[in-house]
Amino acid sequence: MYNRGILRGKNTPAFAAWSVFSLITLVNCVTYLQFTKSWVNVAVLFTDFVICAGTTLIVLVHLRGKVCVDQTDKAIVLVSLSAVLLWTVFNTAIGGNLLNQVAYTLTFIPTYRNVLRNPNDEPTLPWALWTMAFVLNIIALALQPQAQPMDYVSPVVCLMHHVAITLLSRRRR
């Protein structure tokens, strides 16, 4: 639905956010898998990575490579990629995942700007569905007796941002 809206010209997402989301969600999957050692726990994050990478490609193709990346976007990309680089240097799953949550949060800034500027650029239904995916991910974690508090960090951070975009996209157009 989200990508169909892009192709039909109904919404124009923030390219900087989606391109960095692709990298960060991949790192999120790797660090979270290293920490939890469970593909079940990573399923939603892996799906998120596939969606982010696909959306990035669709935005790039739809805009014919003419994407808008301002100074703030560049700074966010730089700081986000620095967090990913720090993970590769220290190579600890917990530290990497926590650094990645900082990067993930910063990467949402262009999307927040986008939805605040024009709620139509971030359609509500896809964001609501992604929000429900993270709710289900948290429920699945809660059902696992071996779940630890650290297991919840990534899905809860993701949930908070997806809820926020869902609510902001519902503002009067």
C-alpha positions in Angstrom: 0.0 0.0 0.0 2.7 2.4 1.0 4.8 1.8 -2.1 1.8 1.8 -4.4 1.1 5.3 -3.0 4.6 6.4 -3.9 4.3 5.0 -7.5 0.9 6.7 -7.9 2.3 10.0 -6.7 0.0 10.1 -3.7 2.8 10.3 -1.1 6.5 11.2 -1.2 8.4 9.8 1.8 11.7 11.2 3.1 14.4 9.4 1.0 17.1 10.0 3.6 15.1 8.2 6.3 14.3 5.2 4.1 17.8 4.7 2.8 19.3 4.8 6.4 16.3 2.7 7.7 17.5 0.0 5.3 21.0 -0.1 6.7 19.9 0.3 10.3 17.2 -2.3 10.2 19.7 -4.8 8.7 22.1 -4.0 11.6 19.2 -4.2 14.0 18.5 -7.7 12.7 22.1 -8.8 13.0 22.7 -7.4 16.5 19.3 -8.6 17.8 19.9 -12.1 16.4 23.4 -12.2 18.0 21.9 -11.2 21.3 18.7 -13.3 21.4 19.9 -16.2 19.2 16.3 -16.6 17.9 15.0 -16.1 14.4 11.5 -15.9 15.8 12.5 -12.7 17.7 14.0 -11.3 14.6 11.2 -12.1 12.1 9.5 -8.7 12.3 12.8 -6.8 12.1 13.9 -8.8 9.1 10.5 -8.1 7.4 11.1 -4.4 8.3 14.5 -4.5 6.6 13.0 -6.0 3.4 10.2 -3.3 3.4 12.7 -0.5 4.0 15.1 -1.7 1.3 12.2 -2.1 -1.2 10.8 1.3 -0.4 14.2 3.0 -0.7 14.5 1.4 -4.2 11.0 2.4 -5.2 11.5 6.0 -4.0 14.8 6.2 -5.9 13.3 4.8 -9.1 10.1 6.9 -8.8 12.1 10.2 -8.3 14.5 9.1 -11.1 17.4 9.5 -8.7 16.6 13.1 -7.9 16.1 12.8 -4.2 16.1 15.7 -1.8 18.6 15.4 1.0 19.2 18.6 3.0 22.0 19.4 5.5 19.9 18.1 8.5 19.3 14.8 6.6 23.1 14.6 5.9 23.9 15.2 9.6 21.4 12.5 10.7 22.8 10.0 8.1 26.3 10.8 9.4 25.5 10.3 13.1 23.4 7.2 12.3 26.2 5.6 10.3 28.6 6.5 13.0 26.6 4.5 15.5 26.7 1.6 13.1 30.4 2.0 12.7 30.9 2.0 16.5 29.0 -1.3 16.6 31.4 -2.8 14.1 34.4 -1.5 16.1 33.2 -2.7 19.5 31.4 -5.8 18.0 29.1 -6.5 21.0 25.6 -7.4 20.3 24.0 -5.5 23.3 26.1 -2.4 22.7 25.5 -2.6 19.0 21.8 -3.0 19.4 21.6 0.0 21.8 23.7 2.2 19.6 21.5 1.1 16.7 18.4 2.3 18.6 19.9 5.8 18.8 20.6 5.7 15.1 17.1 4.4 14.4 15.6 7.2 16.4 17.6 9.9 14.7 16.7 8.4 11.3 13.1 9.0 12.1 13.6 12.8 12.2 13.2 13.3 8.4 10.0 11.2 8.5 8.6 13.3 11.5 9.4 16.4 9.5 7.7 15.0 6.4 4.5 14.0 8.2 4.4 17.3 10.1 4.8 19.2 6.9 2.2 17.2 5.0 0.3 14.3 6.7 -0.6 12.9 3.2 3.1 12.1 2.6 2.9 9.4 5.3 -0.3 7.3 4.8 -1.9 6.1 8.0 -2.8 2.5 7.2 0.6 1.2 6.4 2.1 2.8 9.5 -0.8 1.4 11.6 -0.1 -2.1 10.2 3.6 -1.8 10.9 2.6 -0.7 14.4 0.5 -3.8 14.9 3.4 -5.9 13.7 5.6 -4.6 16.5 2.7 -5.1 19.0 2.6 -8.7 17.9 6.4 -9.0 18.1 6.2 -7.8 21.7 3.4 -10.2 22.5 5.4 -13.1 21.0 8.4 -12.1 23.2 6.2 -12.0 26.3 5.0 -15.6 25.5 8.6 -16.8 25.6 9.7 -17.8 29.1 13.4 -17.1 28.3 12.7 -13.5 27.2 14.9 -11.0 28.9 14.3 -7.2 29.4 17.0 -6.4 26.7 14.9 -8.5 24.2 12.2 -5.8 24.4 14.4 -2.7 23.7 14.4 -2.9 19.9 10.7 -3.8 19.3 9.6 -1.2 21.9 11.7 1.6 20.3 10.3 0.6 16.9 6.8 0.5 18.2 7.0 4.0 19.7 8.1 5.6 16.5 5.6 3.7 14.4 2.7 4.7 16.7 3.9 8.4 16.6 3.9 8.4 12.8 0.6 6.7 12.7 -1.0 9.3 14.9 0.7 12.3 13.2 -0.5 11.0 9.8 -4.1 11.1 11.0 -4.0 14.9 11.5 -6.3 17.0 9.4 -5.1 17.2 5.9 
